[in-house]
Amino acid sequence: MKGRLLSVLSGLPLPCTPQTLGYVSRSVAAATLALWLGLQLHLDAPFSAASTVLLLIHPIQGAVVGKGFHRVLGTLVGIVAAFVLTALFAQKMLLFILGVGVWLGLCVGAMTVLRHYHATAAVVAGYTVCLALGPAIVAPEQSFEHIVTRGTAVVLGVFSLSLVATLFSRKTVEQKLNWLLISVTSRTIRWLAIRLSGEQDAHPSLAAGPLSLEISQVDDLLGIGRGESALIRSRLPMLQAGLAYLQGVVLAESTSHRSALPAIARIGRELQPLGDGLADATQDFSTAAERVRAMQHWLAGDLERHASDAEYLDESLADLCSALLSFASLQRNTQVPARAVGFHRHYGDALRNGLRALLAILATAAIWYLTGWDQGPTLLAVVGPCCTLLATSAAPTQGMRGFIKGTLYGILAAAACKFLLLPHISGFALLSVVLAAFWIFGMHATTRPRHALQGIAYLIAFNTLVSTGETAHYDFVEFANQALAWMVALAVCLLAFQLFPKKSASPIRALRQALERDTRRLLRHGSRLDRLGWQAKQQHRVVSLLALLGADQPQADPAGYVSLQLSRSLGRLQRKTGQLAPGSAIAECAQRGARRLSRHALNTAVNAAQARRTAKSMHRLGAAHLAACYEELAGLLEQYGRGPDHSMNERARPNASQLRDRTSKQ
């Protein structure tokens, strides 16, 4: 009997652990402060200030401050939108609802394509309108009061949590970021050294796929750190540029085939202690950059500098040196010119998420309109946040089920608290103690990834259902009616996610199409493109595709890797042809070759043939080094055309005789 009881008790959620005690204590203090301020300012819904805190709680101070600022910014934008909608459609309920749905859809779409805290601002701007205008639709004459109350509650919640987090939590992101940068950089250097020495098979732990994913994950920490550290905020462009350079080293070297040149082997031997020195802190980024620059100078003076492998290595060393100098700005007060960086935006997902939010609002309005239910504002207030918070999750339907489960827990806890405990207490001190006893379970759950959504749903549902004004009012029928509205709204959201699911193959297909589209753009407009910005965006797509397909498939999409090699090959070709004397026969041949490449950008087979044709012309003119570049470019184009599911050639793929005829005519 005792063992069974212990087994049951072990399955119950814990209020906190020694590791989460500080975080839970700070969260309770911030929520209590927000509730006290709401009561002191006589807000109509003082508990909404505490709900803002419960939505923003995070163990890292930077995330709290950054999310809080952008939450206030998003709330202000949402308030302006609410005033505009009220002014236009206050007396027209159907148009009012349609306007709310369109605004929420636009904000959800913006959230999908934005990153970090900018996405937070878009989310809040969307569902602030749902929270503020639900009561205004019922009583338009009180719309100004409802909108201002909502904005005031958010500001109080953000202020309370930011104050408590700043006073009672430590800044940890700078130290963690520095450690992560050292880790990924040293591993990249050692990985490069092993590849140059030809011993990669003996070190399977150093793989390009997992290393690329780790480098991309550092950017997420940058997004959090910008809210905590002024140093990270001021160095953010340089650090993002450094990550792009480092990613370029890994992605370019992961598909290159080195020949056994003595110069390359020597560089590999010198890189190995450099990576070890960074890892054990005997060298910093600046010193490492100086050593890499010295390797570049030695390689440039070597007699084998004209070999294509040596040129590839020189570019990789240049990228590595630039990455080290960018990271050194975090350790020393130095300014490094930041290159342009780019990130892939999935506009198809944005459109789908926006339409889903619009249809969910319209379905909720239909339920409200057809039934005449007095809980219409509650329906809107629940549907709005749920459609936005879960739209970009990997498994929104599964997350929605977790949200429903957490809401059920919150309903049961709110019923016990509101009708069994609150009638027997008086005073704010006892109220805060009783509420904290229920809050801590949800706060602890947010520290566990598997139960984070349940914890958030529990906290918001509990706090909303247990809330009272300055004068306590206990009506079980009203409570049950509001709880039922919560469940109906969540059911509508679940149905919306099931009818318009997030297609698992859609992001993969969109990334591959974007890789192909920008490769065509490179071939057609390569001389006018910002090559570094183009390369950074392609790198982000390749790594995103790798994350979707699995890190154990480093060549999951060979065409993406080859497109990066094409960019480097075209860049070398442009640099060399740019040094030719204008009007010379070789310069004119190079101009004709560039026009041919641009003209046939839609078909890599024709492009490869044109590159080989230009290479033969360069051989006849005695420009062997340029002929080698065109031969290399032709080989990459042929390799790119053989990629899986590659549709660039399928639009207008000629047969062999057509290809010969077209080439001869030109």
Beta strands, then each sheet from edge to edge (+ up, - down):
end
